Amino acid sequence: MKSFLLLALLLPALNTTGIELTFGNDASPSQADAFKALGVTSVESYVDWAGVEPEEGRWDWSKWDHQVAILNKTAGLKWVPFLIAGPAYATPLWFQRGPNSHYLRCLEHGKESKIQSIFNPDFRPWVSRFLQAFAERYGNSGVIESVLIGVTGVYGESIYPANKRPGDWTTRLTGEYHSHHGWWAGDSDAGAAFRKAMQNKYHSLTTLNLAWGTHYNTFTEVMTVMPEKAINDRMRDDFVEWYQQAMTDWAVFWVAETRKAFPQTEIYLCTGGDGNPQLGADFTAQAKAIAPFGAGIRITNEGSDYTTNFSLTREAATATRHYGTFCGFEPAGAVTVAGLAARIYNAAASGVRQLHFYTDNVLGSPERLQNFRANTKWLMPRQPSVDVAYYLSRETWALAPDAIGRTYQLSRRLRELVDHDYVTRQSVTDGALQHYRVLILAESPVLEPRVAAAIEHWVEAGGVLIAVDPNTGTRLYDNTVWQTRLFGMEKETDKHIGKGRSIMVDKSILQNAIKPFVHLDGQHDGRFVTRCKTGSLWFDAAKTTIVDDIHSTSD
């Protein structure tokens, strides 16, 4: 890589784009100079609790003092410390061996991980202590661009444990540990939290037993159970919704404590995954919950394919925009040469504030460096102008997670025709639909009544609702009357509702249904466009080129 660092230094310096452009992880003096020449605004570092307090009460900041000194010598280059506590590699062994350590335990096997339980109240003061200690050391250093917080999971995202490779670097402190996609609510603290939540919801055992079809005699009998083994839909839904809310609450705790430690510093919550309830991250709920603290989201799930990246990041981008915060994108790992352009376009088209690159993805070869330099000019603050909203039925995903893949697949297919934002039950009930002309209601057999009412009100005011699932709203809640009012009894209908329209079509002809109401920008040809207040931006996936209105030859 040294030759590419030299090349980066010899080439003309790139202008700052107005986007926070972050490289990671860490920087040597020569790398810092090269990053600055590339227009990079900051360097990210994994600052884990285990690395700075190897023994209780003995803090060792020498590594990060050295990093700060390097950055201070490179004018204008800032720091993004990734503050992590909870994952196996990030929690000191002295703590893990002590009485306050409680690990997450899966319901599938009854086995503990080496990741701290987010349900453990005894862990919270230690998180606050770590954040405050770091802030006391570097809060007034003048070198921090933003603080990224890593709250749990295998790597630090606000998600439950997921799959990891044997020998993964996260085992460096503890050795191998139990981790997989699953339901991590088998520890005693999780059970207590679940019982408390259900008692708060139902108030009496009679009401809970009636809803679940159970015969509990006391609330102490209520246990966490794998959703697949739930007695009925209501019992399963209650568990899954609680499980996701617990992760949102944990994220809020971290953001609130970080804001106390850093009153004026920009904060990003690290999150990831694909929205599967098993991982716990409801991106829209997280965005809303942390917005009062002035915090944004860094989502860490990108790869090299544009439509896949779009489907995995657009919810966070839409939600942070709606709730008046901000977001940043990060790849999950290696990215191809062509993928660099796809990532830059996704960031530009989504209106992000921050874009993160792992250093090797840019400086790993001359081709990578060339592609990066050719496309960073498109990175500037943008405000996407989107007419179409696409509904992600998270309430359906709680009961039918297999619907997630089909929902994203239809969206990726639709993206070539027209840009669209993602809305959920949370944002719809918070008024997000007022910004859109058309709402695509994908597979949604579960539809919460409050959402159904908000959608109907929006249609009556002039919105165009296009549904592709004849079973919309038929599971868990009784939406029969609503469905009849909006769609009638036929599988394919087109009704005038107030000032708007309500249409039910087969997804195979979705393009024809949308066409009369919004301009379809393209065809299924691998070319994409997003319209912004400053003009349109085009991306040709086959040629991996980005152009604007002036340079585009499209209609």
N, C-alpha and C positions, 0 to 999 in steps of 0.2 A: 504493500500500500504506500510505501514511502515515495515511490516515483509518482504516484497520482497526487500525493500531497504537494510535491514540488510542482507538478503540472497545474494544480489548482492555484498555487501562488503565482505562477508565471502568467497565467491568463488574466485578462482585464477583470477587475473586481466587478461583481454584480451589485446592482443597486438594491437597497432594502425594499422589499415588496409591500410593506405595510401589514404583512402577516407575520405572526410569531413563528419563526422557522427554527425548529429545535433538532439538534443532532444528539445522538447518544450511542454509547454511554461514556462520559468523562472525556477529557481532552488533555493531551500533552501540549507543551508550548508550540511545537510545530503544527500540530493539529489545530490548535486555537487560531493561529494565524491563517491557516488554510480555510477553516470554517468561516472566518470573518470575510475572507476574499470571496467566498461563495454566497454571501448574503445571509448567512446563518445569524440569527439573533441570540441564540442561547444554546447551552450544553446541558444535557440532562445527566443526572447521577442517581444511582440507586443507593440511597442513604437509609440503610436498615438499622433497626434498633440494636440487633445483635452485634453489628459492626462498630458501634460507637460506645456500647456499654458491655464489654466482654465479661466484666465482673460487676456485681451490684455495687453501685456508688462510685465506680472507677470509669470515668468518661474519657474516651480517647478520640479526639477530633483531628488528629494529625493528618490523616488522609485528606480530609475535606478542607483543612486549613491550606494544604498544598494546592488543592484544586482551585480554591478561591483566589489564591495568590496568582496562579497562572491566568485566570480569567481577568483579574484586575490589571494585568499587564497588557491585555488585548483590548484596546479602547472600544467600548460599546458592546462587547460580548458579555452576555448575562448568563445566569445559572437557573436551572430548573431542578431543584432537589426533589427526588421522588421519595417521600417519607413513608416508610413501610414498617408495620408491626402487625403480627398476627400469623402470617405464613410461616411454615416450618423453618425456612432459612433466615427469617428476619426477626425471630423472637429468641432472645438469649437463652442459652442452655440452662443457666442458673435459674432463670424464671420458669422454664419448662419443667424443671425438676422440683420446683417449689409448690407450696400448697395453693397458690392462687391460679395455677395453670389448669385449665379444663379444656380438653380437646373436643373438636367436633366428632360425632359418631354417626355412622350411616345407618339407615333403617334396613338396608338390604342385607347386610352381613353382621350388623351389630359390632362393627370394628371401629376403633378410634383412628383418626388421622393424627398428624403432628401439627395440624393447623388449629389455632386457638378458637374456641367456641365463641361465636358472636353473641350468644345468649348468656354468657357468664358475666354477671355484674361486677365481679371482683377484678376483671381485666380492664375495665374502663379507666380507673385512676392511673394505671400504668401507661395507658395510651396517652392520656393528658400530660403525664409527667415527661414522656419522651418528646412530645411536640413542644412543650414549654422549654425543655432543655435545649433543643435545637434552635428555637427562636431566640433564646438568650444569647446563644453563641453567634448566630448569623443574621438575626432579624434586622439589625441596623448596619449590615455590611455594605449595603448599596449595590450588591451584585445580583440579587435575586430578581428574576423576571416574573416567575410565578412559582407557586408551590403545588406539586402534584402529590396526592395522598393515596397510599396503597393500603386498603383497610382489611383485606382478608383474602381468601382463595389461595390457589397454588402460587400465583405470581404477585398478587397485590390488587387485583381488580375487585370491585364490589360485587363479587359472585361467589357462590358456594364452590367447594372443590370440584374439579373436573379431571379429565384424563391427563396423565403426564407419562412421559417416556421413562422406562427403567434407567436409572443412572442419571436422570435429569439433574441439571445444576442446582435445582432447589433442594436436593438431598445432601448438599455439601456439609450442612451442620449436623443433621440428625441421622443421616443414612436413609435408606428406603422407608417409605411410609405409605399408608393406605390412602388412595385417592382415585376417584372415578366420577363420571357423571352419575348422579343419584340423588337421594333425598337425605340430607345431612341434618336430621333433627332427632337423633337417637340418644343424645346425652341428656342427663337429668335436668340441666338448666333449660334445654329446649322444651322438654316435657312440661316443666313448671310454667314456662312462658306461654305455651300453647293453652294449657288449662286456664290460666288467668285471662287470656284473650277470649276464649270461648265463654267463660263466666261473665265477662264484661258484655259480650254480644247477646247472650241468651238470658242472662240474669237468673233463670231457674232451670233445674234439671228437667222439669216437665216439658218446657219449651224445647230444650235441646233434644231430648229423647224423641219428641214428636217430629222434629225436623230430620233427625238422623235415622229414625227407626231403631233406636237402641233402648236399653233398659238399665241404664246406670242408676245406682242408688246414691252415689256421692260424686262430686266433681273430681275427687282424687282418683277415680277409676278412669277418667278421660285420659287417653294416651295418644301420642303422635302415632300415626299409622301410614304406611305407604299408600299413596293415593289409589294405586291400582287395586288395593285390597279394601277400599272404603265400601261401606254397605250401600250407599246410594250417592247420587250426584251432589246432593247438598253437603254431605259429609266430606266428600272429596274436594269440593269447591272451597269449603271453609278452611281445610288444611292448606291447600295450595295458595289461597289468597293470603292467609296468615304468614306463610313461609316467605312469600315475596315481600310482604310489608315489613317483616322482620329485617330483611336486608336493606330496605329503604331506610328504616329507622336507624340501623347501624351506620349507614352512610351519613345520615343527618347528624348523628352524634359526632362522628369524625370531623365533618365540616364545621360544626359549631365550635368544637374544641380548637380546630385549626384557626378559625377566625378570632378566637380569644388570644391565641398566641401571635397571630399576624393580623392586626386590625386593618391594615391598609393594603396588604399584598394580594395579588390575584391568586385565586385558588381553583384548581381543577380536581374533580373527583375522578379517579381512574375506574372505568367500568369496562365490561366486555361481554363476550358471548353473542348469541343470536336471538335473545329474547325468550328462550325456552324457560318456562317457570321453574324447571328443575335447577337452573342456575341462579334463579332468584332476582335477576336484574330486570326490573320494569323501567326502561329508560325514560319514559315520559314521567312516571311517578317520581323518579330520582331527580329529574330536571326541575320539576315543580317544587319538590321538598327542599332543595338546596338553594333555590332562587332567592329566598329572603336573606340569605347570607352573602349574596353577591358572588356566588360560586358557579363555575361551569363544569362541563363534562369533558373528559378525555376518553374516547372510546378506542379500544385497542384490538380491533378485529379485522383490519383490512388485509387484503392479499394483492394479487396482481390483476384480477379480472374486474373491469369497471362495474358491470351490472351486479356482481356479487357484493362488491364494496358498497355500491349504492344501497342495496337492500339491507345491508347490515348497519349502515351508519345514518340513513336518512331519518329514522325516528328520532335519534338524539339531536340531529341538526334541526329538525322541525320543532321539537319540544323546547330546546333552548331558545330558539328564536321566538316562539310563542310566549314563553315565560320571561323574556327579557334578559336572558343570560347569554352564554357563549359556549362554543365547543371546539375541540381539537381532535384530529384523527391520528392514529398510530397503527402501523402494521403488526400483525401477530408474529411475524418472523421475516424470513427472506422474501424479497420481491424481485421479479424479473426485470430486465432492462425495459421492456415494454410496459411493465407494471408501474414504473416510475411515472410515466405520462398519465396513466389511468388514475393513479392516486392524486396527482396534481390537479387533474380535471375534476375529480370528485370533490376535492377540497374547494376549488374555485366555484364549482356549481352549487355547493351547499352553503356557501357563505360562512365558512369557518374562520375562527380567529387564529388558530394554531395548527401547524402541521409538523409531525414528528417523523424523522428518518433515522433508522439505524445506520451508522456510518458506513458499514460495508455495502449497504444497498446503493450508496452513491459513489463511494470511492473504491469499490471492489474491482473496477475495470475501467479502461478509457471509454468504453461504450456507455457505461452507466453515468460517468461524469458528464459526457457529452449530452446525453438525453436529459439529465437533470438541468444543466445550464441552458439548454434550448427551451425548456418549458417553464422555468421558475418565473419568467416574466408575466405569466398569466396569474400568478398568485398576488392578488390584491383584495382588499375588502370589497365584497360584493353583497348586494341584496337581491336574492333570487325573486323573480316574479312568477309565481306558480298559481295556475287556475284550478288544478285538479288535486283533490285530497283522496287518499287511499286508506281505507279503514283496516287497522290491525286489530282483530278481535281477540284481545288478550283474555277476555272472559271465556271465549271458546277454547283457547289454548290451555286453560286450567283443567279442562275435562277431556280435550281431544288434541294432545300435542302433535299428533300426526298432521294436523291442519297447518302447522307452521310452515313446513316445506312447500306445501301447495300454495299458500298465501304469498310467500316470497317468489315462487316460480312465476306466478301470474304477474306479479309486479315487475319482475325483471323483463318479462316479455313485453309488458306495456311500456316500459321505459324507453324503448326505441321509438315509440310512436309519440309519446308526450311525457314531459317532466311531471312529476307528482310528488307531493309531500305525504308523510305518514301521520295519521291521527289515530288516537285511541280513545277509549271510554273517558279517560281523565281529561284529555284536551278538548274533546267534543263537548262535555258537560261544562267546560270552562270557556266555551264560546269560540273555539278555534275555527269552526266552519264558516264564520262570517267572512273569512278571507278568501273563500273559494267559490267557484261557480259550479263545480261538479264534485260529487262524492261517489267513489267506487266502493260499494259494500261487497267485499269478497266473502269467502266462506265464513259464515257467522251463525251457526245454529243456536249459539248462546248470545243473547243481546240483552243487556241490563235495561230494565224499564226506563230508568233516567236517561239513558243514551237514546233509546227509541223515541222518547218524548222530545229530546233536543233535536234529533234528526228531523222529526216530523215538523217541528216548529220552523226549522231552517228551510225545509221544502216549501212550506206554506208561504214563506217570505220571498221565495223566488229561486231556491236552489234546485239543482237537478240531481236526483238520487238514481244511481244505476246499480242494481243488485244482480249478482250472478249466481246466487244460491237460493233455490226455491224453498229450502228449509230454514231460511233466516228466522231467528227468534223463536224456534220451536222447542228448545231444550232448556230445562231448569226453570225458566220463567214462562208465564202464560202471556204471550204476545199475540194471541189469535186475533183479537179485535184490531190491534194496531196493524197487523199484517193484512187483514181484510181491507182496512181503510186505504192503505197505501198501494197494495198490489192486487186486490181482488182475489179470486180463487184460481186464476189461470197461471200456468207456468211461465208464460211470456205475456207481459202486459205493458201498457204505456198509459198512465193516467195523469191528468191535470189535477194537482192538489194545490188549491189556493193560487198563488202566482208562480208556482213551480211545477216540476214534473217528477213522477216516480215511475221508474222503468225496471222491469225484470226481464233479463235476457240470458241466454246461454253464453258462457264465457268465450265460446268459439267465435261469436259475432260481436264481442265487446267493442272492437274498433268501430264498427258501423254505428253502434249505439252512442258512442262518444262524439263522433264526427260532427253532428249538427250543432253541438254546443260549445266546443272549443276547437282551436286550430291544432290539428295533428301535425307535428313538426317533421315527422319522418316516416320511414317504412322499416321493415325488418331487414335492415342492411348493415347493421353494426355502426351506424352513425347516430350521434346523440346531440341534443341541443338543450341548453338552459337559457332562459331569458331573464335578464337582470335590468335594473333601472338604468344601467350604463350601456346597455346593448346586449346582444346575444353571444354566447360562447359555444363553439362546436367541437365535438370530439369524434375522430374517426378511429375506431378501435383497431381496424385492420392495419391502417397506416401508422397508428399511434401518434397522430398529430392533433394539435389543438389550434383552432383558428377563431378569430372573432368575426363580427359582421363584415368588416372591411375586407378581410382576406378570404371569406367563405365564398364558394361558388354555388351554394345551395339557394333554393328559392326562399 
